[in-house]
Amino acid sequence: MVEASKRLLNFIDRSPTPWHAVASIAQWLQQAGFRRYEETEDWQIAPGACGYVVRDGGSIIAFRLGQTDAPMRIIGAHTDSPGFRVKPRGAFRQAGFDSLGIEVYGGPIIATFADRDLTLAGRIMVEDRDKGISTRLVNLERPLLRLPNLAIHLNRDVNQAGLRFDLQDELPLVLGCAAEQLPADEGIRQLLGAAAGVAPETILSWELAVVDVQPGAFFGRDNEFIASARLDNLASCHAAVEALLAAEPGQTQVIALFDHEEVGSQSYKGADGTFLADVLARLAECLGLRRESERRSLHARSVLLSADMAHALHPNVARVYEPQHHVHLNGGPVIKINAQQRYATDGVGEAYFEWLCRKAEIPCQKYVHRTNLPCGSTIGPIAAGRLGIRTIDVGNPMWSMHSARESAGAHDHGMMIKVMTLFFSDATELPS
């Protein structure tokens, strides 16, 4: 189980942004014999074939095509994580320093980014003589940026009132001392151009995330925990890929990993877009299914696991959890349940996933949010409503969700891979 967590941490270190994560997964799939398909080309795919398709660099769907009348097993997750994104004209000069203006992406715990070694990673769009516009991934890797705290002598009530930043005026990141011979925006373009191997003047636009450079690590008396950025939700993405590659061929097996979950999924490559529905419809056509047959044989008999991380009991703050539904690090995969359908799990889905865990001989936990607190959500309800496929929300337990540095159990990741692999191989038809 611990070896699986080692592989996870290596994957996260290579994947500072959704675009890097998808590029890593695509390379991984190609090495395993999966063929890349483009949405713009005609698909002729035979049963048993393996492939993947990428939409706009940040979302990827991979599949192993089953037999014509076999139901589908689908695992969905998301590639993005909360944090900061650089504004189009982000670099500016103030008080003798070059600073970088940022926007908040999703719902990060902003204070956790203060006084950390931060850098830039993402993608730049450049002018290309042959293609018109081409995209390059960049990762500056070294400590480059900082969000310094005020000294306590200048912020006397910080320990009582909490650390807060004005989102417009107090979040710009320190980039360096002002250089009179070089405008601030030109300095950032030179950094990006050097990282991508292009002339700075050819850079047309960028999508850049602010990321912590500290690599993932094991911690605890017996190294029973892991700490890393972006466990939410690259851990679920990694588990889904490993399970797909390990599963025995049978029914159609799909993983759908989406960008933009942290900002609501409403984009053409998000879970609330058409990406998964489009791919499933095209796979059904490759199997020779008419629309009615697709609905009967695939959607009505299929199951989707929405895999996203779950809230583990914090030993110091047990009062904020539902007392009868504590889940623990290294306690095994979690079924997430909410009567308001913030999680998509129903009673049949709950029973099915617990049954899978028993077959896999691993423990299973169940999480319900405290009734007097608003509950977060996942891609699960979105996918269930769009596709009409029974969906079960699951995830591994973690601490510090949406922090710059999250933590989880070192043994849980291997258990999730094991039950996901069994899910892909299982052909049990559930009650309608």
Kinemage of the C-alpha trace (Angstrom):
@kinemage 1
@onewidth
@group {chain A} dominant
@subgroup {mainchain}
@vectorlist {calphas} color= white
{ca met a 1} P 0.000 0.000 0.000
{ca val a 2} L 2.838 2.421 0.813
{ca glu a 3} L 4.437 1.876 -2.611
{ca ala a 4} L 1.243 3.199 -4.200
{ca ser a 5} L 1.586 6.405 -2.162
{ca lys a 6} L 5.200 6.780 -3.296
{ca arg a 7} L 4.033 6.623 -6.900
{ca leu a 8} L 1.298 9.133 -6.103
{ca leu a 9} L 3.699 11.681 -4.626
{ca asn a 10} L 5.993 11.369 -7.644
{ca phe a 11} L 3.007 11.953 -9.940
{ca ile a 12} L 1.884 15.040 -8.020
{ca asp a 13} L 5.413 16.491 -8.037
{ca arg a 14} L 5.386 16.158 -11.861
{ca ser a 15} L 1.918 17.711 -12.101
{ca pro a 16} L 1.891 21.277 -10.750
{ca thr a 17} L -1.133 22.253 -12.894
{ca pro a 18} L -4.064 20.511 -14.639
{ca trp a 19} L -2.220 20.806 -17.960
{ca his a 20} L 0.876 19.095 -16.590
{ca ala a 21} L -1.274 16.399 -14.952
{ca val a 22} L -3.036 15.612 -18.226
{ca ala a 23} L 0.261 15.581 -20.125
{ca ser a 24} L 1.712 13.143 -17.565
{ca ile a 25} L -1.355 10.900 -17.761
{ca ala a 26} L -1.343 10.955 -21.572
{ca gln a 27} L 2.295 9.885 -21.649
{ca trp a 28} L 1.571 7.167 -19.084
{ca leu a 29} L -1.343 5.840 -21.154
{ca gln a 30} L 0.655 5.874 -24.383
{ca gln a 31} L 3.396 3.833 -22.736
{ca ala a 32} L 0.691 1.316 -21.769
{ca gly a 33} L -0.477 0.997 -25.393
{ca phe a 34} L -3.388 3.454 -25.406
{ca arg a 35} L -3.891 5.376 -28.643
{ca arg a 36} L -4.675 9.080 -28.681
{ca tyr a 37} L -7.850 10.068 -30.548
{ca glu a 38} L -8.708 13.615 -31.559
{ca glu a 39} L -12.254 14.948 -31.329
{ca thr a 40} L -11.860 16.349 -34.845
{ca glu a 41} L -11.173 12.964 -36.482
{ca asp a 42} L -13.364 10.004 -37.420
{ca trp a 43} L -13.292 7.228 -34.830
{ca gln a 44} L -13.192 3.590 -35.882
{ca ile a 45} L -12.630 1.681 -32.642
{ca ala a 46} L -13.093 -2.060 -32.231
{ca pro a 47} L -14.127 -3.832 -29.001
{ca gly a 48} L -11.124 -4.353 -26.773
{ca ala a 49} L -9.288 -1.290 -28.074
{ca cys a 50} L -7.796 1.220 -25.638
{ca gly a 51} L -7.602 4.951 -26.225
{ca tyr a 52} L -7.867 8.428 -24.797
{ca val a 53} L -8.936 11.898 -25.854
{ca val a 54} L -7.907 15.300 -24.457
{ca arg a 55} L -10.013 18.463 -24.466
{ca asp a 56} L -8.078 21.733 -24.259
{ca gly a 57} L -5.140 20.268 -22.381
{ca gly a 58} L -6.772 20.165 -18.937
{ca ser a 59} L -9.372 17.358 -19.243
{ca ile a 60} L -8.802 13.789 -20.389
{ca ile a 61} L -11.008 10.749 -20.949
{ca ala a 62} L -9.463 7.301 -21.351
{ca phe a 63} L -11.255 4.049 -22.163
{ca arg a 64} L -11.020 0.338 -22.817
{ca leu a 65} L -13.896 -0.589 -25.118
{ca gly a 66} L -15.943 -3.636 -24.093
{ca gln a 67} L -18.435 -5.787 -25.932
{ca thr a 68} L -21.565 -4.414 -27.584
{ca asp a 69} L -24.094 -5.299 -24.891
{ca ala a 70} L -21.849 -4.803 -21.838
{ca pro a 71} L -22.613 -2.020 -19.344
{ca met a 72} L -20.036 0.660 -18.612
{ca arg a 73} L -17.946 1.227 -15.526
{ca ile a 74} L -16.859 4.881 -15.272
{ca ile a 75} L -14.661 6.710 -12.762
{ca gly a 76} L -14.775 10.506 -12.717
{ca ala a 77} L -12.423 12.909 -10.932
{ca his a 78} L -10.948 16.367 -11.432
{ca thr a 79} L -7.496 17.619 -12.365
{ca asp a 80} L -7.619 21.136 -10.908
{ca ser a 81} L -6.881 22.354 -7.383
{ca pro a 82} L -7.657 25.642 -5.599
{ca gly a 83} L -5.013 28.346 -5.487
{ca phe a 84} L -3.971 31.483 -7.353
{ca arg a 85} L -3.873 32.334 -11.076
{ca val a 86} L -1.809 35.157 -12.617
{ca lys a 87} L -3.672 38.059 -14.230
{ca pro a 88} L -3.046 38.785 -17.952
{ca arg a 89} L -1.166 41.967 -17.080
{ca gly a 90} L -0.023 40.679 -13.730
{ca ala a 91} L 3.432 42.187 -13.277
{ca phe a 92} L 3.620 45.709 -11.892
{ca arg a 93} L 5.896 47.888 -9.799
{ca gln a 94} L 5.201 49.214 -6.301
{ca ala a 95} L 7.334 50.573 -3.454
{ca gly a 96} L 10.577 49.596 -5.162
{ca phe a 97} L 9.587 45.990 -5.860
{ca asp a 98} L 8.227 44.080 -8.835
{ca ser a 99} L 5.005 42.330 -7.840
{ca leu a 100} L 2.669 39.878 -9.512
{ca gly a 101} L -1.089 40.404 -9.424
{ca ile a 102} L -3.185 37.285 -8.972
{ca glu a 103} L -6.785 36.131 -8.878
{ca val a 104} L -8.088 33.527 -6.447
{ca tyr a 105} L -8.992 30.245 -8.182
{ca gly a 106} L -11.621 28.178 -6.359
{ca gly a 107} L -11.659 28.156 -2.564
{ca pro a 108} L -8.092 27.879 -1.219
{ca ile a 109} L -7.157 28.432 2.421
{ca ile a 110} L -5.375 31.634 1.481
{ca ala a 111} L -3.344 32.028 4.666
{ca thr a 112} L -1.558 28.719 4.012
{ca phe a 113} L 0.196 30.230 0.977
{ca ala a 114} L 1.928 32.889 3.095
{ca asp a 115} L 5.676 32.556 3.732
{ca arg a 116} L 6.025 29.565 1.415
{ca asp a 117} L 8.423 29.016 -1.488
{ca leu a 118} L 6.195 29.622 -4.502
{ca thr a 119} L 6.771 29.448 -8.237
{ca leu a 120} L 4.859 29.619 -11.512
{ca ala a 121} L 3.663 26.756 -13.689
{ca gly a 122} L 1.090 26.427 -16.422
{ca arg a 123} L 0.873 27.007 -20.135
{ca ile a 124} L 1.712 29.861 -22.473
{ca met a 125} L 0.299 30.492 -25.925
{ca val a 126} L 2.881 31.670 -28.426
{ca glu a 127} L 2.894 32.962 -31.979
{ca asp a 128} L 4.013 30.143 -34.277
{ca arg a 129} L 4.983 30.724 -37.906
{ca asp a 130} L 3.750 27.277 -38.963
{ca lys a 131} L 0.689 26.739 -36.731
{ca gly a 132} L -0.373 30.292 -36.029
{ca ile a 133} L -0.671 29.639 -32.283
{ca ser a 134} L 0.968 26.864 -30.280
{ca thr a 135} L 0.848 25.942 -26.600
{ca arg a 136} L 3.871 25.305 -24.377
{ca leu a 137} L 3.933 23.942 -20.835
{ca val a 138} L 6.155 25.781 -18.390
{ca asn a 139} L 7.292 25.081 -14.850
{ca leu a 140} L 9.791 27.517 -13.381
{ca glu a 141} L 10.395 25.032 -10.498
{ca arg a 142} L 12.694 27.188 -8.333
{ca pro a 143} L 11.442 29.441 -5.517
{ca leu a 144} L 10.418 32.601 -7.342
{ca leu a 145} L 7.539 34.296 -5.496
{ca arg a 146} L 6.519 35.034 -1.942
{ca leu a 147} L 3.518 36.246 0.023
{ca pro a 148} L 5.256 37.656 3.117
{ca asn a 149} L 3.424 37.994 6.395
{ca leu a 150} L 3.398 41.154 8.418
{ca ala a 151} L 5.409 40.950 11.618
{ca ile a 152} L 3.236 40.386 14.657
{ca his a 153} L 4.386 43.793 15.924
{ca leu a 154} L 2.413 45.330 13.027
{ca asn a 155} L -0.557 42.949 13.213
{ca arg a 156} L -1.041 42.505 16.941
{ca asp a 157} L -4.342 40.612 16.875
{ca val a 158} L -3.413 38.087 14.178
{ca asn a 159} L -3.469 35.153 16.598
{ca gln a 160} L -6.909 36.119 17.876
{ca ala a 161} L -8.585 37.418 14.693
{ca gly a 162} L -6.872 35.058 12.250
{ca leu a 163} L -4.649 35.752 9.262
{ca arg a 164} L -6.608 37.575 6.555
{ca phe a 165} L -5.623 39.239 3.293
{ca asp a 166} L -7.480 41.825 1.263
{ca leu a 167} L -7.904 39.973 -2.029
{ca gln a 168} L -7.085 42.976 -4.224
{ca asp a 169} L -4.494 44.947 -2.289
{ca glu a 170} L -2.682 42.413 -0.089
{ca leu a 171} L -2.357 39.318 -2.298
{ca pro a 172} L 0.127 40.502 -4.968
{ca leu a 173} L 3.226 38.326 -4.721
{ca val a 174} L 6.756 39.668 -4.424
{ca leu a 175} L 8.651 38.854 -7.619
{ca gly a 176} L 11.905 40.778 -7.091
{ca cys a 177} L 13.586 44.107 -6.599
{ca ala a 178} L 12.668 46.662 -9.231
{ca ala a 179} L 15.198 46.812 -12.059
{ca glu a 180} L 15.195 50.267 -13.653
{ca gln a 181} L 16.395 49.017 -17.011
{ca leu a 182} L 13.666 46.378 -17.256
{ca pro a 183} L 9.886 46.960 -16.996
{ca ala a 184} L 8.094 44.544 -14.634
{ca asp a 185} L 6.008 42.923 -17.372
{ca glu a 186} L 9.065 42.413 -19.568
{ca gly a 187} L 10.833 40.628 -16.704
{ca ile a 188} L 8.084 38.022 -16.359
{ca arg a 189} L 7.961 37.501 -20.123
{ca gln a 190} L 11.703 36.875 -20.182
{ca leu a 191} L 11.365 34.268 -17.431
{ca leu a 192} L 8.564 32.483 -19.272
{ca gly a 193} L 10.270 32.694 -22.641
{ca ala a 194} L 13.473 31.200 -21.258
{ca ala a 195} L 11.535 28.369 -19.598
{ca ala a 196} L 9.666 27.543 -22.824
{ca gly a 197} L 12.536 28.162 -25.223
{ca val a 198} L 10.727 30.925 -27.118
{ca ala a 199} L 11.308 34.612 -27.705
{ca pro a 200} L 9.474 36.705 -25.079
{ca glu a 201} L 7.804 38.851 -27.741
{ca thr a 202} L 6.078 35.781 -29.238
{ca ile a 203} L 4.083 35.127 -26.037
{ca leu a 204} L 0.441 36.009 -26.719
{ca ser a 205} L -1.258 34.879 -23.489
{ca trp a 206} L -0.853 32.615 -20.509
{ca glu a 207} L -2.665 30.527 -17.917
{ca leu a 208} L -0.335 30.368 -14.953
{ca ala a 209} L -0.874 28.872 -11.513
{ca val a 210} L 1.047 29.752 -8.365
{ca val a 211} L 2.400 26.525 -6.853
{ca asp a 212} L 4.465 25.484 -3.858
{ca val a 213} L 7.856 24.005 -4.780
{ca gln a 214} L 8.118 21.732 -1.717
{ca pro a 215} L 7.924 18.083 -2.854
{ca gly a 216} L 5.583 15.523 -1.333
{ca ala a 217} L 6.776 13.621 1.735
{ca phe a 218} L 5.900 10.928 4.252
{ca phe a 219} L 5.543 11.916 7.903
{ca gly a 220} L 4.451 10.500 11.259
{ca arg a 221} L 6.108 8.222 13.785
{ca asp a 222} L 5.946 5.280 11.372
{ca asn a 223} L 5.692 7.295 8.131
{ca glu a 224} L 1.993 6.481 8.127
{ca phe a 225} L 0.936 9.807 6.592
{ca ile a 226} L 1.699 11.717 3.394
{ca ala a 227} L 1.857 15.476 2.826
{ca ser a 228} L 1.693 17.232 -0.527
{ca ala a 229} L 0.023 19.952 -2.522
{ca arg a 230} L -2.935 18.997 -4.728
{ca leu a 231} L -3.927 15.722 -3.051
{ca asp a 232} L -7.400 17.096 -3.752
{ca asn a 233} L -7.864 15.809 -6.322
{ca leu a 234} L -4.820 14.408 -8.112
{ca ala a 235} L -4.883 11.462 -5.701
{ca ser a 236} L -8.213 10.342 -7.191
{ca cys a 237} L -6.933 10.897 -10.743
{ca his a 238} L -3.845 8.796 -10.086
{ca ala a 239} L -5.861 5.997 -8.485
{ca ala a 240} L -8.265 5.940 -11.442
{ca val a 241} L -5.452 5.613 -13.999
{ca glu a 242} L -3.694 2.862 -12.046
{ca ala a 243} L -6.987 0.977 -11.710
{ca leu a 244} L -7.782 1.264 -15.420
{ca leu a 245} L -4.368 -0.086 -16.376
{ca ala a 246} L -4.603 -2.939 -13.854
{ca ala a 247} L -8.184 -4.035 -14.621
{ca glu a 248} L -9.034 -7.140 -16.617
{ca pro a 249} L -10.803 -6.450 -19.943
{ca gly a 250} L -14.570 -6.949 -19.918
{ca gln a 251} L -17.225 -4.284 -20.065
{ca thr a 252} L -16.411 -0.803 -21.321
{ca gln a 253} L -14.148 0.918 -18.780
{ca val a 254} L -13.787 4.713 -18.726
{ca ile a 255} L -11.979 7.329 -16.661
{ca ala a 256} L -13.050 10.968 -17.067
{ca leu a 257} L -10.789 13.550 -15.428
{ca phe a 258} L -12.081 17.116 -15.670
{ca asp a 259} L -10.661 20.583 -15.254
{ca his a 260} L -12.624 23.428 -13.595
{ca glu a 261} L -14.354 21.432 -10.820
{ca glu a 262} L -13.086 23.877 -8.211
{ca val a 263} L -14.863 26.763 -9.959
{ca gly a 264} L -18.177 25.027 -10.646
{ca ser a 265} L -17.501 22.769 -13.678
{ca gln a 266} L -19.411 25.072 -16.036
{ca ser a 267} L -17.040 25.149 -18.985
{ca tyr a 268} L -16.728 23.297 -22.254
{ca lys a 269} L -14.127 20.980 -20.727
{ca gly a 270} L -15.707 20.760 -17.267
{ca ala a 271} L -17.997 18.045 -15.916
{ca asp a 272} L -21.004 20.293 -16.612
{ca gly a 273} L -20.021 20.474 -20.277
{ca thr a 274} L -20.554 17.902 -23.015
{ca phe a 275} L -17.154 16.187 -22.987
{ca leu a 276} L -18.081 12.898 -21.319
{ca ala a 277} L -21.494 12.664 -23.000
{ca asp a 278} L -19.871 13.288 -26.390
{ca val a 279} L -17.235 10.591 -25.886
{ca leu a 280} L -19.715 8.001 -24.584
{ca ala a 281} L -22.031 8.634 -27.538
{ca arg a 282} L -19.158 8.167 -29.984
{ca leu a 283} L -18.034 4.964 -28.269
{ca ala a 284} L -21.600 3.655 -28.531
{ca glu a 285} L -21.524 4.399 -32.261
{ca cys a 286} L -18.260 2.474 -32.567
{ca leu a 287} L -20.031 -0.484 -30.935
{ca gly a 288} L -22.826 -0.218 -33.502
{ca leu a 289} L -25.506 0.740 -30.988
{ca arg a 290} L -28.562 2.702 -32.017
{ca arg a 291} L -29.648 5.524 -29.698
{ca glu a 292} L -32.347 3.395 -28.056
{ca ser a 293} L -29.920 0.520 -27.567
{ca glu a 294} L -27.353 2.880 -26.085
{ca arg a 295} L -29.868 4.074 -23.497
{ca arg a 296} L -31.032 0.549 -22.649
{ca ser a 297} L -27.779 -1.389 -22.725
{ca leu a 298} L -25.324 1.213 -21.512
{ca his a 299} L -26.748 4.112 -19.506
{ca ala a 300} L -29.472 2.213 -17.645
{ca arg a 301} L -27.071 -0.575 -16.591
{ca ser a 302} L -23.898 1.414 -16.001
{ca val a 303} L -22.326 2.839 -12.840
{ca leu a 304} L -20.146 5.904 -12.303
{ca leu a 305} L -17.824 6.425 -9.349
{ca ser a 306} L -17.292 10.109 -8.619
{ca ala a 307} L -13.936 10.058 -6.829
{ca asp a 308} L -13.011 13.101 -4.759
{ca met a 309} L -11.294 13.408 -1.411
{ca ala a 310} L -13.210 13.207 1.893
{ca his a 311} L -12.958 15.024 5.231
{ca ala a 312} L -11.076 12.963 7.823
{ca leu a 313} L -11.624 13.599 11.514
{ca his a 314} L -9.290 16.310 12.825
{ca pro a 315} L -8.343 15.171 16.361
{ca asn a 316} L -8.244 18.732 17.732
{ca val a 317} L -11.569 19.921 16.280
{ca ala a 318} L -13.953 16.966 16.509
{ca arg a 319} L -16.844 19.331 17.265
{ca val a 320} L -17.228 20.326 13.575
{ca tyr a 321} L -17.901 16.750 12.412
{ca glu a 322} L -21.076 14.669 12.444
{ca pro a 323} L -20.431 12.562 15.573
{ca gln a 324} L -21.764 9.237 14.232
{ca his a 325} L -19.853 9.415 10.945
{ca his a 326} L -16.221 10.066 11.759
{ca val a 327} L -13.784 8.829 9.130
{ca his a 328} L -10.089 8.307 9.786
{ca leu a 329} L -6.832 8.447 7.880
{ca asn a 330} L -5.687 4.925 6.952
{ca gly a 331} L -9.217 3.698 7.617
{ca gly a 332} L -9.966 2.883 3.977
{ca pro a 333} L -12.092 4.397 1.185
{ca val a 334} L -15.050 6.590 2.129
{ca ile a 335} L -18.615 6.579 0.772
{ca lys a 336} L -19.938 10.161 0.794
{ca ile a 337} L -23.655 10.580 1.510
{ca asn a 338} L -25.859 13.688 1.578
{ca ala a 339} L -29.671 13.840 1.661
{ca gln a 340} L -29.639 17.116 -0.307
{ca gln a 341} L -27.789 15.372 -3.162
{ca arg a 342} L -24.625 17.399 -2.761
{ca tyr a 343} L -23.163 13.915 -3.091
{ca ala a 344} L -24.884 11.631 -5.622
{ca thr a 345} L -24.796 8.372 -3.635
{ca asp a 346} L -28.135 6.555 -3.189
{ca gly a 347} L -28.859 3.502 -1.053
{ca val a 348} L -28.188 1.001 -3.832
{ca gly a 349} L -24.913 2.686 -4.741
{ca glu a 350} L -23.877 2.788 -1.095
{ca ala a 351} L -24.547 -0.929 -0.713
{ca tyr a 352} L -22.719 -1.744 -3.956
{ca phe a 353} L -19.517 0.096 -3.031
{ca glu a 354} L -19.463 -1.410 0.458
{ca trp a 355} L -19.934 -4.848 -1.144
{ca leu a 356} L -16.990 -4.136 -3.483
{ca cys a 357} L -14.818 -3.199 -0.501
{ca arg a 358} L -15.741 -6.452 1.230
{ca lys a 359} L -14.836 -8.412 -1.907
{ca ala a 360} L -11.524 -6.541 -2.080
{ca glu a 361} L -10.963 -7.300 1.622
{ca ile a 362} L -10.430 -3.675 2.589
{ca pro a 363} L -12.266 -1.512 5.143
{ca cys a 364} L -14.959 0.956 4.108
{ca gln a 365} L -16.015 4.178 5.826
{ca lys a 366} L -19.078 6.431 5.437
{ca tyr a 367} L -19.080 10.202 5.657
{ca val a 368} L -22.061 12.479 6.330
{ca his a 369} L -21.518 16.227 6.736
{ca arg a 370} L -22.576 17.902 9.957
{ca thr a 371} L -26.214 18.955 9.528
{ca asn a 372} L -25.754 22.583 10.591
{ca leu a 373} L -22.867 23.228 8.170
{ca pro a 374} L -23.174 23.753 4.385
{ca cys a 375} L -21.915 20.711 2.497
{ca gly a 376} L -19.527 20.947 -0.438
{ca ser a 377} L -20.163 19.041 -3.648
{ca thr a 378} L -18.395 17.131 -6.417
{ca ile a 379} L -18.771 16.290 -10.096
{ca gly a 380} L -21.030 13.404 -8.989
{ca pro a 381} L -24.443 15.149 -9.000
{ca ile a 382} L -23.517 16.994 -12.217
{ca ala a 383} L -22.536 13.808 -14.065
{ca ala a 384} L -25.520 11.854 -12.721
{ca gly a 385} L -27.953 14.507 -13.907
{ca arg a 386} L -26.338 14.948 -17.306
{ca leu a 387} L -25.923 11.260 -18.140
{ca gly a 388} L -28.701 9.464 -16.292
{ca ile a 389} L -26.195 6.979 -14.865
{ca arg a 390} L -26.279 5.810 -11.243
{ca thr a 391} L -23.429 7.615 -9.492
{ca ile a 392} L -21.654 6.894 -6.207
{ca asp a 393} L -19.567 9.581 -4.520
{ca val a 394} L -16.451 8.143 -2.887
{ca gly a 395} L -13.012 9.367 -1.860
{ca asn a 396} L -10.077 8.879 0.445
{ca pro a 397} L -9.911 10.699 3.796
{ca met a 398} L -7.621 13.700 4.172
{ca trp a 399} L -6.767 16.670 6.393
{ca ser a 400} L -6.347 20.320 5.398
{ca met a 401} L -8.420 20.143 2.216
{ca his a 402} L -7.718 23.215 0.023
{ca ser a 403} L -4.568 24.094 1.943
{ca ala a 404} L -1.292 24.782 0.144
{ca arg a 405} L -0.063 21.631 1.916
{ca glu a 406} L -2.600 18.826 2.410
{ca ser a 407} L -2.158 15.476 4.134
{ca ala a 408} L -3.614 11.966 3.980
{ca gly a 409} L -3.023 8.377 5.079
{ca ala a 410} L -0.137 6.527 3.424
{ca his a 411} L -2.142 3.267 3.297
{ca asp a 412} L -5.439 4.581 1.899
{ca his a 413} L -4.262 5.221 -1.654
{ca gly a 414} L -3.381 1.594 -2.328
{ca met a 415} L -6.732 0.494 -0.924
{ca met a 416} L -8.588 2.871 -3.246
{ca ile a 417} L -6.689 1.548 -6.260
{ca lys a 418} L -7.588 -1.993 -5.244
{ca val a 419} L -11.338 -1.359 -4.997
{ca met a 420} L -11.368 0.750 -8.182
{ca thr a 421} L -9.656 -2.083 -10.054
{ca leu a 422} L -12.311 -4.495 -8.828
{ca phe a 423} L -15.026 -1.995 -9.821
{ca phe a 424} L -13.742 -1.943 -13.398
{ca ser a 425} L -13.677 -5.745 -13.554
{ca asp a 426} L -17.067 -6.345 -11.919
{ca ala a 427} L -20.126 -6.829 -14.152
{ca thr a 428} L -22.806 -6.993 -11.463
{ca glu a 429} L -26.043 -5.354 -12.596
{ca leu a 430} L -27.657 -3.263 -9.877
{ca pro a 431} L -31.391 -3.014 -9.153
{ca ser a 432} L -33.064 -0.294 -11.227
